[in-house]
């Protein structure tokens, strides 16, 4: 497909909008072709590059259309509405009538100090941040949006590096993991591929292809030798990611896999939306335990030793104690419209997000809610906790990532850890 040609003279805003809609359709068709190519698990480099070039041609043409619309009458609200609703690669700064490419990073403080929590940084994009996480040392945030991977300094919000991914980030899988002390990032690419990307030195990638339905979640073993991924059709795959080969495939339940995490050094915990939770050895050849929660499962994670947390779609957050292969409920919280959650590194605190714009922090050990704040934004679709201090990020459906910091009661080990990090930074 050659780059589209058009004459802009005399075009009305409505005509421009029709052209933009037409090329949106073309972009969707090209992306569908890429999805078909991936599903066949035969990734042809030449074809892939051809599709990528076609998409870029269309986006470039689209960008010139937007510039034309803006130059015609930057103050026209109807034209502005066309730009905001139709263009996916630009960001509008409505107060200055200026088009800003790609990203906008601004410090904000929204006055939550009375609740011992403050919003210290906001990252915005027209594209949706599908996945984001802190690196193991907490110094950087890695964000996946569309076909871009951003490495952002946590303290300043500055982009340290930007890389182009071979495929767009998955819509169905939001988690992101790291291996080799954070030098390699692992995330899901839409919809059935897992990508490993080297962040240090030259940017390189390795792709794991083998799922027949969209990947929903994955986890890496504690010794970083294997990777387990689950999908919408219930299948679970164990990978030797170094050789990119499949070691084992199991379907433990027919509902979607919603959670996978390393339970200990040699076992995984696998949760299904049906409420069933399985514990298997690290290569999925031997079942070590099976449990069920009474409601449809949304999220499960390891807390302290022999304890797991479950979040179900009825709004229940429960802490379970596992002893002698029996599951007993230790604490229960109720939180309506819950759709996202993130666990603190100590396993003592859980941050949850909801459809109704609320974020809450729970003290799992003592069974209480520490704070509950309203973001005045859209649904909180993703949460990740900083592995080194008392901060976390929230990703919303409008394309924002907010980094929050909070204060815990005096004497808590996480507060001490944060102070040590601050002292170290002063000594450097």
DANORPE-V99715 format. One record per residue. N is the residue number from 1. PHI is phi as a letter, one per 30 degrees, with the letter a starting at -180 (* if undefined). OMEGA is omega as a letter, one per 30 degrees, with the letter a starting at -180 (999 if undefined). Layout:
N/PHI/OMEGA
N/PHI/OMEGA
//
This chain:
1/*/l
2/d/a
3/d/a
4/d/l
5/c/l
6/a/l
7/c/a
8/d/a
9/d/l
10/i/a
11/d/l
12/d/l
13/e/l
14/d/l
15/d/l
16/d/a
17/d/l
18/d/l
19/d/l
20/d/l
21/d/l
22/d/a
23/d/l
24/d/l
25/d/l
26/d/l
27/d/a
28/d/a
29/d/l
30/d/l
31/d/l
32/d/l
33/d/l
34/d/l
35/d/l
36/d/l
37/d/a
38/d/a
39/d/l
40/d/l
41/h/l
42/c/a
43/d/a
44/c/a
45/e/a
46/d/l
47/d/a
48/e/l
49/d/l
50/d/l
51/d/a
52/d/l
53/d/l
54/d/l
55/d/l
56/d/l
57/e/a
58/d/a
59/d/l
60/d/l
61/d/a
62/d/l
63/d/l
64/d/l
65/d/a
66/d/l
67/d/l
68/d/l
69/d/a
70/d/a
71/d/l
72/d/l
73/a/a
74/d/a
75/c/a
76/d/a
77/d/l
78/d/l
79/d/l
80/e/l
81/d/l
82/d/a
83/d/a
84/d/a
85/d/a
86/c/a
87/c/a
88/c/a
89/c/a
90/b/l
91/b/a
92/c/l
93/c/a
94/d/a
95/d/a
96/c/a
97/h/a
98/b/l
99/d/l
100/c/a
101/d/l
102/i/a
103/b/l
104/b/a
105/c/a
106/b/l
107/d/l
108/b/l
109/b/a
110/c/l
111/i/l
112/c/a
113/d/l
114/d/l
115/c/l
116/h/l
117/b/a
118/b/l
119/c/a
120/c/a
121/a/l
122/b/l
123/c/a
124/b/l
125/a/l
126/d/l
127/d/a
128/d/l
129/d/a
130/d/l
131/b/l
132/a/l
133/a/l
134/d/l
135/d/a
136/e/l
137/d/l
138/i/a
139/d/a
140/b/l
141/c/l
142/c/a
143/b/l
144/c/l
145/b/a
146/h/l
147/c/a
148/c/l
149/b/a
150/c/l
151/c/a
152/c/l
153/d/a
154/d/a
155/d/a
156/c/a
157/i/a
158/d/l
159/d/l
160/d/l
161/a/l
162/b/a
163/b/l
164/c/a
165/d/l
166/d/l
167/b/l
168/d/l
169/d/a
170/d/l
171/d/a
172/c/a
173/b/a
174/c/a
175/d/a
176/b/a
177/b/l
178/b/l
179/b/l
180/h/l
181/h/l
182/i/a
183/d/l
184/b/l
185/c/a
186/b/l
187/a/a
188/c/l
189/c/a
190/d/f
191/c/a
192/b/a
193/b/l
194/c/a
195/c/l
196/c/a
197/b/l
198/d/a
199/c/a
200/c/a
201/i/a
202/d/a
203/d/a
204/b/a
205/b/l
206/b/a
207/c/l
208/c/a
209/b/a
210/l/l
211/d/l
212/c/l
213/b/a
214/e/l
215/d/a
216/c/a
217/a/l
218/a/l
219/a/a
220/c/l
221/d/a
222/d/l
223/d/l
224/i/l
225/c/a
226/b/a
227/b/l
228/c/a
229/b/l
230/b/a
231/b/a
232/d/a
233/d/l
234/j/a
235/d/l
236/b/a
237/b/l
238/c/a
239/c/l
240/c/a
241/d/l
242/d/l
243/c/a
244/i/a
245/c/l
246/d/l
247/c/a
248/a/l
249/b/a
250/b/l
251/b/a
252/d/l
253/a/a
254/d/l
255/d/a
256/d/l
257/d/a
258/c/a
259/a/l
260/b/l
261/a/l
262/d/a
263/d/l
264/a/a
265/d/a
266/b/a
267/b/l
268/c/l
269/c/a
270/b/a
271/c/l
272/c/a
273/d/l
274/d/a
275/j/l
276/d/l
277/b/a
278/c/l
279/c/a
280/b/l
281/d/a
282/d/l
283/c/l
284/h/l
285/c/a
286/b/l
287/d/a
288/c/l
289/a/l
290/b/a
291/b/l
292/b/l
293/c/a
294/d/a
295/b/l
296/d/a
297/d/l
298/c/a
299/a/l
300/b/a
301/a/l
302/d/l
303/c/l
304/d/a
305/e/l
306/i/l
307/b/l
308/b/l
309/c/l
310/b/l
311/b/a
312/c/a
313/d/l
314/d/l
315/j/a
316/d/l
317/c/a
318/b/l
319/c/a
320/c/l
321/c/a
322/c/l
323/b/a
324/h/l
325/i/l
326/c/a
327/c/l
328/b/a
329/d/a
330/c/a
331/b/l
332/b/l
333/b/l
334/c/a
335/b/a
336/d/l
337/i/a
338/d/l
339/b/a
340/a/a
341/a/l
342/b/a
343/c/l
344/d/a
345/d/l
346/d/a
347/i/a
348/c/a
349/b/l
350/b/l
351/c/a
352/b/l
353/b/a
354/b/l
355/d/a
356/c/l
357/i/a
358/c/l
359/b/a
360/b/l
361/c/a
362/c/l
363/c/a
364/d/a
365/d/a
366/c/l
367/i/a
368/b/l
369/c/a
370/d/l
371/a/a
372/b/a
373/b/l
374/c/a
375/d/a
376/h/l
377/b/a
378/d/a
379/e/l
380/d/a
381/d/a
382/a/l
383/b/l
384/b/a
385/c/l
386/d/a
387/d/a
388/c/a
389/a/a
390/c/l
391/b/l
392/a/l
393/c/l
394/b/l
395/c/a
396/c/a
397/d/l
398/c/l
399/j/l
400/c/l
401/c/l
402/c/l
403/c/a
404/c/l
405/b/a
406/b/a
407/c/l
408/c/l
409/e/a
410/e/l
411/j/l
412/d/a
413/d/a
414/d/l
415/d/l
416/d/a
417/d/l
418/d/l
419/d/l
420/d/l
421/d/l
422/d/l
423/d/l
424/e/a
425/d/l
426/d/a
427/d/a
428/d/999
//
